[in-house]
Amino acid sequence: MSVSSTTLTTAAESARPLHSTSFSCPACRTEMGRLDDSSSSYVRCPNCSFVIQERNGVLRALRPEREQYFRQFVEQYETVRTREGRGSSSADFYAALPFRDLTGKNTWEWNIRGRTFAHALKHIFPAIEAAHPKGFDLLDIGAGNCWMSYQMAKRGHRPIALDLLDNETDGLGAARFYSEYLRQPFLTVQAEMDYLPFSAAQFDVVFFNASFHYSVDYEETVGEALRCLRRPGHLIISDSPFYRGELSGPKMIEEKRLGFEKRYGFRSDSVPSREYLTRPILDRLAHKFGLRWKTLKPWYGMNWALRPLKASLSGKREPSKFYLFWAEVQRSAKAERAQVSRDGSRTK
């Protein structure tokens, strides 16, 4: 493993004692080693020379050609978020998320995020925490301003925040706002969900944080997440639009693109994201990967619950629903037999 003599700084440096994260090259899948192997500011792939390097507190693991591929998407996404009034210069704003929006600019959305997260805290995480009394390793995919990584770090866990966006108000750079509240900052990694820069079996939980619907290929995305997940482990999808009707999703996409074109001057379709989920989509993923989804339905209030009825009465398309989809991923029977064999060999 090639390394420099410069010491990693900021969040990456501080997080090392909490993590033994092993990286693999997102370009060629060669093992690259662990951050805590030495005091280096970068790790170079010994096969193709791709470099994962810390810059401004964020580990950069996005290949140059993929950075170019996503450039228009990121620019348009940031344009929309800026127009929506995202972010703040106050650390208190970030520390209050997702339960309160101290700016009052996007209260409706943070109300959804807060209730979803509260539901997960009540109905999903207690069982996982009981199995990991010393904390667990969590990959926060689509971390945005890193609010969930912060909340999980406060609970004694070891999150890694991953996103394409790295700006300092609505992206990974916002992790700086949490430093005064945490004894040990968490790692932030700029990468894409279909080419995760981690070795196999690095995380106990992979959490798609309002991000799964940005996938271009759900099978590719789930397969990559499962590669990085330990067994037993937990795969969780939150706040991705879900529809019962097969035609509702395509209608939503067209409405959204027309709305964006009218308001912002672009359709926001530079990356062909899937944009929504249906039961058949989830069933196909379950069949391919041997998953059993548990569907959890947070309560968002009476007005939200009445949306389908109002839409039906007014002749509009079915509105989206936001559920939590949770799969407890166990070892395969083949892996279990191999483990028993290894354990038996050790005792002889």
N, C-alpha and C positions, 0 to 999 in steps of 0.2 A: 504494500500500500504506500503510495507516494504522499508525503505530507510536507507542509511548510513548517517553519519554526515560529510563525506568528501565533499568538494565543487567541482563540476564539473569545469574543467579548459578548457583552449584554446578555440577552435571554439564553442564547445557546450555551455560553460558558456557565452560567449559574445553574442551568438545568442538568448539567452532566451528572452530578452525584445521584440524581433521582432516576436517571435513565441509563440503560445499557442498550440503547437502540442500535441495531445493526442495519446498515444500509446496503442495498444492492443497486446496481446501475440501472436507471430507467431506460437506458438506450440498448444495453445488451444483456442485462440481468446477471452480470458477473458480481460476485460478492465484493464489497468495498470496505468492510470492517465497521468497527464501532467508533462513535465519537469520542468515547472515553479511553481509546487505545493510546492516545497521545494528546498533547496540547496543540492541536493544529487548527488552522483557520480554513482548511479545505481537505477533502478526501478525493483522490483521483482514482478512477477506474483503471486497474492494471491491464485491462484488455483493450478498451477503446479510448481511454484517456479522458472520458467525460468527467467533469469536476462538479462535486457538490460543495458549494462555498457559502460561507456566511457573509452577508452584506446588509448593513443597517439592521442587525439583529435578527434577520430572517435567513434561514438556510435555503439556498436556491437550488432546486432540483428539477427545473424545467428545461428540457432540451431546447437549444436555439431555434430549431425548425418548428417546434411546438409552440414556443413563445410567439413566433411570427404567426402561426396558425390562429392563435387565440387573441392576437392583438386587437383586431376590430371588435370582437366580442367584449373584451375587457374595457376598451375605450367607450363603447356604447353603454355598457352596464354602468360604468362609473358616471357617465353623463346623466343617466336616469336617476341614479342614487343621489347625485349632487342636487339635481332639480327637486328631488323629494325631501331635501333637507336632512340627509343622513349625517350622523356623527356629531361631535361636539369637541370643544377644547377643554372640557371639564372631566377629570377622572371620576368624579361622582356620578356622572351620566353613565359611564360604562359599568361601574361597580353595581349600579341599580338594575342593570339588565339581567334577565328579560322581564322582570316583574313590574318595572316602572320605566316609563319614558320621560325623563326629566325635562326634555325639550318640548314635549307635547306635540311634536310634528308628525309622528307616526304611531300614535297611541294605539290605534286599532290593530296594527300588525303586531306590536309588542304584546298586546293583550292575548293574541293567538299564541305567539311564541311562549309567553309566560305560562299560559294554561297547559300547553302541551308539555313543557318541561316539568311543571308541577305534577302533572299526571305521571310522567316517567319517574320522577322522584318517589312517588307514592307506590306505583304499581310495578316498576321494572327494576330500579336500582337497588332496593332493599335486598332482594335475593342475591344479586351479584355482589353487593358489598358484604353480605354474610359469608359468601364463599371466598372472599378476598379481604380478610380483616386488616391486612397491612396495606390495602389499596390495590387498585388495578391499573393496567395500562390501557388507555383509551385513545383511539384515533378519531378526531373530530374533523370529518370531511365536510368542507363547505363552511369553515369556521367563521368566515366573515370577520367581524371585529373581535372575535375570540371570546365572546361572552360565556359560552358554554365551557370552554376550556378553563376559564377563570373560576366558574362555579364548581367545576369538578375538582380543580386544584384545591379550592377551599375545603373540600370534603376529604382531602388527604389522598387523592388519586394522582395519577401521572399522565395527564393528557398531552397529546401533540396536536397542535392546531394546523390544519392543512387547507390551503385555498389557492386560487389563481391570483386573487387580488392581494396586493401588498401595500396599499396606501395607508397613511397613518391615521385616518379617521374612520374608514369603513372596511379596511382590510387588515392583513396580518400586522401591519405596523402599529395598529391600535393596541397591541399587546403591551406597549410601553405604559399605558395608563393604569395597568393593574399592578405594576411593580411595587407601589407603595402599600398595597394591601396583602401581598404575598411574601412569605419568607423566601420562597424558592420559585422563580418564574418558570414558565413552561416553554417547551420548544415550539417554534413556528417554522413551517416548511412550505415553501411555494412549489407546488407540484400539481399534476392533474390526476384525477381519480382513476383513470385507466392505466396509468404508468406510475404506480406508487413506488417511491424510491427506498423501500424497506425490504429487508430480508423476510423470508417466510416465518410465520408464527411469532410475530412481535407484539401482538395486542390481544387483550382479553375481550375488548369491546371495540367494534367498528360502528360508529354512529354517523349516519348521513343526516346532517343538520340542515334541513330545508334545501337539500342539494341533489338528491338522487335523480330528480326529474331533469337535471341538466345533462345527464348521461346521453351519449349518442347511441350506445349499445348496452342495454341493461345486462345482458349475459356477460359481456366483457367486464363491466363494472363490478358485478357481483363476484365473478370469478377472481378478479384482482383483490377485492376485499377479503374473500375467503382465503386467498393465498397468504395474506398477512395476519390472519386470525389464528390464535391458538385454539386447541381443542382440550376441553370444552371451551366454547366462546360464545359471543353474543353479537348478532347482526341486527341493527336497529335502523329503521327508516322513519324519519319524522317530517311532517309538514310538506309533503309533496302532494299536489292536487290528485284527488282520487275521484273517479266517476263510475257509476254503475252502468250507464249506457255507453255502448261502443262509439256512438256518433258524437257524444258530448265533448270529448277531448279534442277532436279535430275542429269542432266549432269554436271551442275556446281559443285554440291556437290562432285561427283566422281572425277572430275578434281582437285578440291581443295584438297581433301584428298590424292590423288596421289602426287600432288605437295608438300604438307607438308611432306609426308613420304620421298620423295626424298631429300628435302632440310633440314629437321629438324630431321628426323628419327622417326616420329610418324604421325599418320593420323589425330590427333586432333578430335577424335570422341568419347571421353569418356562420353560426355553428348549428347544425341540425339536431338540436336536443330533442329528446323524446317528449318532454314537457308534462306528462301526466301518467297516472297509473290506473289500471282496471283490475278486476278480479282475475280475468283470464291471463293478463300479463303476470300477475303474482303467481298464479297457478303454474304457468310455464317455467318460471324461475324455480319454484319449489320442486317441480318434477326433475328439472335438469340437475339441480344441485342437492337434492335430497333434503330440502328444507321443510319445516312445518311452521307456517306463519301464525303468530297470535296477533289478532287485530284488537287494538285498544282504542276506545273512542272518548277522547276528552270532551268535557262539557264546556262549550264556548258561550253559553247564554241562550235565552229564549229567542232573541232576534235571529241569531245564527241558526238555531234549530228550525225556525219557520221559513228559512230561505227556500228550500225545495218546494214547499207548498205555494209560496208567493210566486215563484218562477212558473210553476205549473198553471196557476190561475191566470197569469199574465201572458202565457204562451211563449215564454222564454226557455232557453236551454237549461238543462240541469246544472245547478251551481256546484262547484267543487266542494269536496269534503277533505278535511285534514285529519288523518288517523295516524296512529303509531303502529308500525308493523315490526314485530319482534320475532326473531328466529334464534332459538338456542341451538347452537351447532355442536354436535357431539362427534366424537371420534367414530370413524368407520369401523366395522367389525374387523376388517383386515388390519387396521392400525392397532386395535385393541389386542388382537392375537400377537402382533409383533411386539407390543409392549410387554405382554405377559412372558413371551419368550425371552426378551432381554432381561426382565426382572429375575426370571428363573436362572438364567446364566450367571447373574451376579451373586446368587446365593449358593451356588455349587462350590 
